[in-house]
Amino acid sequence: MHAVIESSTSPVARSRYLRSARTGPATTSSAALTELLVRIAEEIGHASPAIDDPTSDGASHPVLVLPLDDISALALARRRAELAPRFLLPEQTEDQLLRVADKAALARTCAALGLPHPRTELPTGADEAAAMAWSLGLPVVAKWSRPWLLPASRGLRSTSIVGSLAEVRELYDRTPEAGSRLLLQELLPAGRDLDWFFHGYVDSAGRCATGATGRKERSWPDGAGLTAVGRWTANPAVDRAARELLDALGYRGVCDLDFRLDRSTGAYHLLDFNPRPGAQFRLFADSEGLDVVRAAHLDLTGRPVPPHSPAYGRRFVVENYAALSLVTSPRPRCAAEPGAARPGRTEFAWYAVDDPVPALAMGLAWLSHLLRKAVGAVSRRLRSGRARHPATLPGPARTTPDQLTQR
């Protein structure tokens, strides 16, 4: 296993199962990513030529590439023709992925296929955005159509919940720096047992033998964020909707879909479609260790993918986000399942008995992060306190007109 990571200090780089880790290119262009991957493949090939194959001419085996974010998935699809001889990739085109990765295009795709999706508006001006938000009903969900284009360190979130027309206008005014269109969506009410997801792998023949549904039990931010705790739970309605969509799209490869139940209609609305492995894909590892990533490896190397054996009740916990969710919302969001907490049925995102160092590195990184935030909060509070209590500061014994200042 070789990884391209954001920073050399990432806890991922500490895993004993990682042969090498390299930081990603400085730019987000597909050409830069392609160049880096080709260089990695050459290094891997020199290190481990396929000398065990009697028909081999000494060249290395093709390398399986798994994108873990949308921009990488799109870049690989764009460059598939030139990468294919050396890399194993599903049959995808950039246009196919944009139909689901682009949030505005996903809304159009759902409308065309008759798949339930939150009511969505695409404003063309700040005033129109405010009028649309009022029509949808405040608060509304605001999303940037192509979140992978958002600039770093500018304070823009890919998805946010806005509660006032002033906020909507302010957010729309930042469209030029966001790099894509702002869309507004009806906010489906959050609640107990409403959030679900589907992870699957569609093989080269169009079969989705490895696919399953899970329930989001905790998220961060609470009620509208990424999965902090998830459980493998059967949901035939979500499973059927996901598979029908994949068939209609002619999709190939790994996918991660998010749904929310609208209790008023009984319909499961598709909220998001990620054309890549989701962060919690290991939730759906069966008793033989088969998950969507291993299914991709088997299929793309020409081997049969065995049937996926359900392990209902299995749980996946992202330790840092689960802790934050518990602090802000101690009350359980989902009904308990009998026997669901038996030993061996919970997998942690970071901690593993046979590979504990990444969890330790993550814990130290988060402790440092929380300490910095605490120090910053205390510093801001102290500055604010001094500004609100000028009488506590030493001043002149008597006041003259020259000493008066505007407050």
BELPE-V700372 format. One record per backbone hydrogen bond with DSSP energy under -1.0 kcal/mol. CO is the residue of the C=O (numbers start at 1). NH is the residue of the N-H. If there is no record, write none. Layout:
CO,NH  CO,NH
This chain:
1,19  3,22  5,24  7,10  10,13  11,14  12,15  15,18  20,3  22,5  29,33  30,34  31,35  32,36  33,37  34,38  35,39  36,40  37,41  38,42  39,43  40,44  41,45  42,46  43,47  44,48  49,51  53,56  63,88  69,73  70,74  71,75  72,76  73,77  74,78  75,79  79,83  80,84  83,86  83,87  86,63  88,65  90,92  93,97  94,98  95,99  97,100  97,101  98,102  102,106  103,107  104,108  105,109  106,110  107,111  108,112  109,113  110,115  116,270  119,186  121,184  125,129  126,130  127,131  128,132  129,133  130,134  131,135  132,136  133,137  140,162  141,185  142,160  143,183  145,103  146,149  147,150  158,144  160,142  162,140  164,168  165,169  166,170  167,171  168,172  169,173  171,174  172,175  174,178  175,179  181,145  183,143  184,121  185,141  191,194  194,261  195,216  196,259  197,214  198,257  199,212  200,255  202,253  203,206  207,203  210,201  212,199  213,233  214,197  215,231  218,228  218,229  220,226  221,224  221,225  226,220  228,318  229,217  229,218  230,316  231,215  232,313  235,239  236,240  237,241  238,242  239,243  240,244  241,245  242,246  243,247  244,248  245,249  246,250  246,251  253,202  255,200  256,274  257,198  258,271  258,272  259,196  260,269  262,265  262,266  267,262  269,260  272,258  274,256  274,276  278,281  280,283  281,284  282,285  286,289  290,286  291,295  292,296  293,297  294,298  295,299  296,300  297,301  298,303  299,302  311,314  314,232  315,347  316,230  317,349  318,322  319,323  320,324  321,325  322,326  323,327  324,328  325,329  337,340  339,342  342,345  345,315  347,317  352,355  356,360  357,361  358,362  359,363  360,364  361,365  362,366  363,367  364,368  365,369  366,370  367,371  368,372  369,373  370,374  371,375  372,376  373,377  374,378  375,379  376,380  377,381  378,382  379,383  380,384  381,385  382,386  383,387  384,388  389,392  390,393  400,403  401,404
